[in-house]
Amino acid sequence: MTEAQIIATLLDYIGGEDRTEATFERQALLIFAYQFENNQPYRRFAVKRGKTPLTVRSWRDIPAVPITAFKDLTLSCRPVEGIEHVFMTSGTTRGGVRGRSYHPTLAVYDRSMTLNFRQRFMQGPDGMRGLERIRMGILFPDEVAMPNSSLAHYLALAMRSFGTPDSAGFIGENGLDMPRLLATLERAEVSGEPYALLGASYSFVPLLDELQRLGRRFALPEGSRILDTGGFKGQSRELAADEFYDGLSGALGVPRSSCINMYGMTELSTQFYDDGNAVCPPLKSGPHWARSRVVNPITGQDVPDGATGVLVHHDLAHFNSVSAILTEDAGVAVPGGFRLLGRVDGADSKGCSVAVEEFLKAAQG
């Protein structure tokens, strides 16, 4: 199939109502065949593992690429010259080397994001008021400041698609505009209309610290909600999950059940959400065009139910690169999704390193 045909097929599938396992299987094998044909490093790796479109019969057998390979290789089905949309990782590890994800079009990414966001954040879990639009505050730099940040694009798209006209960002070239943010929260508190704060997890910490210093608390209106993402890697201060969500709830008057964590990455085009953080770690899951597995990183095989392993995500929306990603995140598979346990360590960490080495040797021929 051509790129245009793949894009059209994906847009129809993502926006459609057919959510059966058989349809996902068919779409996953179609995407694998397209990537096998057009992404040469991935093709060499798959062949080395004896995985080709002729031998792979299940989406679970599609070979997963270690996530750090995006820092070492160009993984794109189309020549990267002329591709305008390039998302880069933060570069906080590996000596600042940044992984790259190439998007010849953002049509699929944007469709994936908006449909998923509407269902998981705007409609929200039980007890949250479903909304078409909500006044938003963004605690992250915008796309002008960070043009290669997938999170900057994600948050700008959220505000553009679901925010009211008076939504605003609060981080600029001088950092967090605390006076304007506090004034906005004051107005939101008395407005009676739900308010949403969205941003990187660590962006909320200065706000919590300032409110503690001032001895202030807010009680945002019913239906208000918070979205955080990314954790605290590479930041000066970390908070345990319960401490973080207790702090958000206490300082802003938003119940922990309305504090949603988005789990995403530059190397994917689809995000995973939980239904609030009343209990940590919560169950996370993706939409019908994504699946997750928990595997032994060396063998690539699923670990027994209830056992801890490394998360593999199969994201059909990530069509121009590879749809199957071996992360460095530990997790446990549970009915309906998975529980994210943090970064891998110990044997799993060594296993991920072995998997990366194996991939690079095979992909480079």
C-alpha positions, 0 to 999 in steps of 0.5 A: 500500500502507498503512504496515502492509502495507509493514512486514509485507512488509519483515519477511517479505523481510528474514527470508526466504531469497529473495535473488535480484536479481529479488526485490530489484528488486521490493521496491525498486520497491514501496518507491519507489512508497510513498515517492513517494506519501507523502513530498512533498519526495522526490516533488517531487525525483523528478518534477523528475528525471523519475522516477516509479513509472511510469518507473522500471524498475530499482532503479538508477534510483531517485533518491538523496537527498543525505545532508545533505538530512536536515538541511534537510528533514523526510523522512518518509512519515508526519506526524512529530507523535507519532513516538516514535523519532527518531534524530539525527546528531551535529551535528559539522558545519553549525554543529551542525544535526542531521539527523533520521531518523523511525521510526514503529516500530523493528520493521524497524530491529531486524530488519535489525540483529539478522539482519545482526549475527548473520551478520557479527559473531557468526558472523564471517568464516572463522577466527572462532568462531561464537557465539550469545552473547558477553560484551560491553563497550560503549564508548559512552553508553547509550540513557538518556544518548543517546536520539536516537542510532542508535548507542546503540540499535544497541549496546544492541540488540546487547548485549540480543540477543547479550550474556551477562548479565554484559555491561556498558557502560563509558561513563557520565556521568563518561566512560570507567570505565577501572579497571572496564574494565581489571579486566574485561579482566583477568578476560576474559583468564584466563576462556578465554571469548571477549570482545567490545569494541564502540564508536565508533572514537574510544572505543578511543583512550583505552584504547589510550593508557592501556595504552601509558602503563601498559606493559600488554597483554592476550591475550584468549581465542581467538574474541574480537573487536572492533567499531568504527564511525564513525571519528574525525571531529571528535575531538582525535586521529586514527589511520590505519587500519593504526595503529589496528588494529595498536594494537588487535591489539597491546594486546588480543591480538585478530588484525586479522582479528577487528577488524570495522568497522561502517559505518552512518549515522543516515540508514539502517536497515541497516549494512555490515560488513567481514570484518576488517581484516587488510588496509585498506581491506577489502571491505564489503558489506550484506545481501540487502535493501541494495545499494550503487553508486559514482556520479558525484555530479552525474550520478548515473550509475555510474562505470566499474568500478575508478574512484573515485566517491561511494557511494549506498546503497539500503536497503529497511529505511529505509521511512519516509523514502527508501531511496536515499541519496547519501553523502559517502563515496568508494568503489570498487566491487569484486566482492562489495561496495565499498571505503570510501576516506573522505570525498569531496574535490576534484571529488566534494565539489563534485559533492555540493554541486551535488547537494544544491543541486539536491535542495533547490530541487526538493524545496522546489518 
